[in-house]
């Protein structure tokens, strides 16, 4: 396939290399000047990516590297969005004039960005939202990435559901093991960052500041009492999912589905194994995307859905308040509320799912 990856960060670069290795024609699209500029400049010079995989190393040359949206998007069979969700709406607005019938967009992850397409694009697209990236990875130097972990299963939601067959065809071409959620809302709320990034980073602030960033959040922060907060937030998320007609699936069980082939393994043990042996270092500053992305895009969305559904979300609300106070930022002001996503869009997704 002709695949365009919007975003030249950790995951975009690594997935671009992986899909090139699998035989696809990959274009990497730089979407802004905010992050990863040195990596972009290196790729622009020679289009070459060095990958330290889990058990080997390899090098590939991608087909194109550009910051021209029309050049990158108009020819693509598949467009993969791999930028922070704070910037999805602006990117979708830039892409909209160049999209056409028959294309597929995969959002890694989505947080319900499907709704932004519903308002802005009239052509017939297949939209796929992922719970998370299939590969956990980091840029170690410009043009050089390291793979930390690979999911054994990748759940995806599809919109519209009538395009599920097309979505399945595309996902098989990517060769990542996958399963479908009931809809894109379920995929959005099972984004693990909504829970572990937000709680982990908020409760890590004193440790990050004390160590000057020499810190491993996943290994250190999830003590028994912090885990009580994880379970409280998880209960609120599951209550919202249940009200929307989805199954109650705890965070650790969703984690186990993505991370372990052993169906008999204890789900919390799966999380601990990832935390202790495969998780990345950091965050190294309090003002990281773990808060600045996942609080306004994830927790604010969950709180807003809870309000319209009549589901109390005191833990969610408390975490938003704490993060806003600590960083002196009103994360609700520009957050991903039902109003921002479009209540009619959310109702359309729910109605379509119930109709199935």
N, C-alpha and C positions, 0 to 999 in steps of 0.2 A: 504494500500500500504506500501511497504518498501520505506521510504523516508530518504534521506540523506540531511542535511542542512549544507552547507559549510559556516562557520562563526558562532562564538559564541559571537557576540556582542548583542546590544539591540534587534534588530529585529530577528536575528537568534534564540536567546534563547527564545524569546516570541512566535514566530511562532512555534518553536519546541514543546513548551508546549501546545499550542493551538491544534496542529495537533495530538499530543499524546492523548489529551483529547477527540479528535474526533475518536480515535480508530486506528490510524496509528502507524506503527512500525518506530520510529524516531531515527536516528543516528545523533549526532552532531559532526561535523568535525572541529577541530582547524586547521587553515590553516597557521598560522605564530605566532611569538612571539611578534608582534608589539603592540597589544592591548588586553585588557580584559583577562589578564593572571590569575588574582585572580578569576574571574568568572569561567574560565576553570578549575582551580585547585579544586574549590568547586564542580563543576559538575562531575569532574573525580572521586572524592571521593564517591559520593552517587547517582549521576545521577538524583537528585531531583531538581525540579524547583518550587518555590513559585510564584504565580501570583496574583497581585492585579488587578482584572479586573474592568471594569467600574462600575459594581453594585454588585460585590461579590469577594471572594478570593477562590483560589483553589490550590492544590498541585498535581504534577504529577511526575512520574519517567520515563525518556526516556529510550529507549532500549539500547543505547550505546553512549559513548563519547570517541573520539579518535583523534589522530593527524596522523593516518596512512591513506593516501589517497586511497591506493588499497583496504584496508579493508572497508572503508566507501563507496567507489564509485562502486565497481565491482558488488555488490549484489542489488543495488538500482533500483527500478522502476522509481523513480523520484529523481532528484538532484536539490536542490534549492540553488542558489548562493546568499549569503547574506554578501558579503564583499565589501569594498570600491572599486569602479570601477577602480581606479588606479592599482589594483592588479589582475584584471580579467585575463589579458593575461597570466601572470605567473601561475596562478592557473589552467587555462585551459590546459596549456602545461603539468602540472603535472598530470592532470586528464586523458588526452587524451589516454595514453596506456591502461587504464582500462575501457574505455567506450565500449559499444557494441550495436548492432542493437536492436531497440525497446525501448531504454531508452528515457526518456523525461528530458530535462533540463529547469528549470524556473529561469530566471535571474531577481532579485528584487533590483533595477531596472537595465536596460541593457545598455543604452547609445550605442547601436549597437554592443555589445560584440558578437552577433551572428556571425559577420565577423571573429572573432578569431577562432570560431569552423570551419567555412568554409575552412580556410587555414590549419587546424591542425588535423581534424578528418575525417576519410573516412567512418565510419560506419553510419547507417541510424538512425539519431536522430530526435526527435521532439524538436524544440527550441521555448520557449515562453519568450518574453520580456515584463516585466511589466513597466507601467509608474511610479509606486511608490509601497511602501509596503501597504498591506491591513490594517495593524495595526501600529499606531504611539505609541512608547513605549520607556521606559528607564530602564536600570539596576539600581536599587536603593541600592543593596548590592549583593555580590557574591551569585549566585543561587536564586536571588529574583528580579522580574521585575514588573513594573507598566505600565498598559495600559493607554494611554492618549486619544486615539481617534481611531475610526474604520471607514474606508471608507464604504459608502453605495453602491459603484460600483467600480470595478477595471478593467480598460481597459488593454487588452493584445494584443500584436502582435505575430504572429506565423510564423515560417520558418521551412520547406517550407510550402506554403499555402495548398499544397495537404494533409498535416497532420493536418488540422484544426479539423477534426472530432476526432482524437486522443487527440488533445489538449483540446477540449471541454470535453471529457470524464474525463481526468485528473483533469481539473479545477472544474468540478462538484463534484468530490470526495473530494476536499479541502473545499468545502462549503463556499467559498467567492463569493459574487455576482459579476458577471463579464460581460464584453462585449468585442468584438473584434475590434481592430483598423484595418485599411486597410493593414498594414504590420508592420514589426518591426521598420522601420525608423520612422513611425508616433508615435509609442509608445516611442521611444527614445527621440524624440524632444519634446514630451509632458511631459517628466520628469519635475515636478514642480521645482526641485532643480536647474535646469539650469537657471531659472529666479530668484526665491525668495532667494535662498541661496547665489547666486553670488552678486546680487545687495544689498541684505540685509546685508551681511557680509562686503562687501567693504565699504558701506556707514556707517557701524556701528563701524569701527575701532576706531575713537576718543572716542566714547561713551564707548566701551569695555575697553579701556585703562584708561579712567577717572574713571570708576566705579570699576575697578579691577575685572571685570567679573560679577558684580551684574547687569545683563542686560537681557532683554527679547526682542530679535530682532524683532519677529513678531509683538509685541505690540507697539514697540517704533519707528522703523525706517521708516515705510511706510507712511510718511507724504505726503501731496498733491504733492509737487515738486519731491520727490523721486518716487512717483507713476507715474509721467510723464516719468521717466527713465524706469520703468517697461513696460509701454505701448510702448515706443520706441523700446526696445529690443524685445518685443512681436511681434511687426509689422515685424521686420526682420526675426524672427523665422517663422511666418506665410507665409511670402513671399517665404522662402525656401521650406516650406511644399507644398505650392501651385505649385511651379515649379516642385516638385516631384510627382504631381498628387493627392495630398491630400487636404482635405478641410481646409479653413482658420477657425481655432477655437481659439478664444482668451484664454489667460491664465485663466482668471476668469471663463469663461464658462467651461473649462476643469476641473477646481477646483470644480465648482458647480456639475458637473456630478459625481465626486468622493465623494463629501461630503454632498449632500442634496437630499432628496427624493421629495422636493417641487419644481416642475417644474416652478412655478410662482414666486419663491423667487428671489430677485435681486442677481445677481452673485457676485457683489462686497460685498454685505452684507454677503454672505456665507463665503467669505474669511475673512472678519473682525470678524465674529463670531468665526471662528477657531483661528484667531490670538489672540483675546482677552480672550478666555475661554479654549482652548484646546492645544495651542501650547506649546512646551517645552521652558524652560529657556535656555539662551545662544545664540550664542556661547560665551564662557568666555575668549577666547584668540583670537587675530587677526589671528594667524597662525592656523586656524581650517580647518577641512575637507570641510566646507562650501566654502572655497576658494581653498584649496590645492587639493581637489577632483573635485569640480564642475566647476572651471575655466579651468583646462587643459583637463578634460574629457568631459565637456559640452560645454562651450563657444568656446574653440579651435575647437571642432568638428563643431559647427555651423558656425564659421568663415570660416573654410576650405571648408565646403559644399557650402557656399555662393560664394567663389572664383571660384569653378569649374562650378557653375551654372550661374555665372554672376550676382549675387544678392549682392548689396552693404550692408555691415554690419558695419556701422561706430560706432554704440553704442556698439556692441559686441567687436569690436576691441579696443575701448576706455576702456572698462571694463577690458579686458585682460591686456592692457598696465598699467592701474592704479594698478591692483592687483600685477602684476610683479614688478612694481616699489616699492610698499609699502612693499612687502615681500622679495625684492631683489632676485627674482627668475624668470628665463625665463620660463614661463609656456607653451610656444609654443615648447620648445626644446624637451620635452618628451610627448607632448600632443597628444590627439586622433584625428589626422588629417586623411583626406581621404587616404593619402599615408600609414599611419600606419594601417588603417582598411582594405586597399586593394580596390582600385578603381573598380577593376573587381568584387569584392564581392558586393559592393554597387550597381553597374549596374545590377548584377544578381537579386538582391532583387527588384529593381525598375522594371526590365523587367518582372519578375514573377507577380508583382502586376498589371501592365498594361495589362498583358495577361488574368487576371481574369475579 
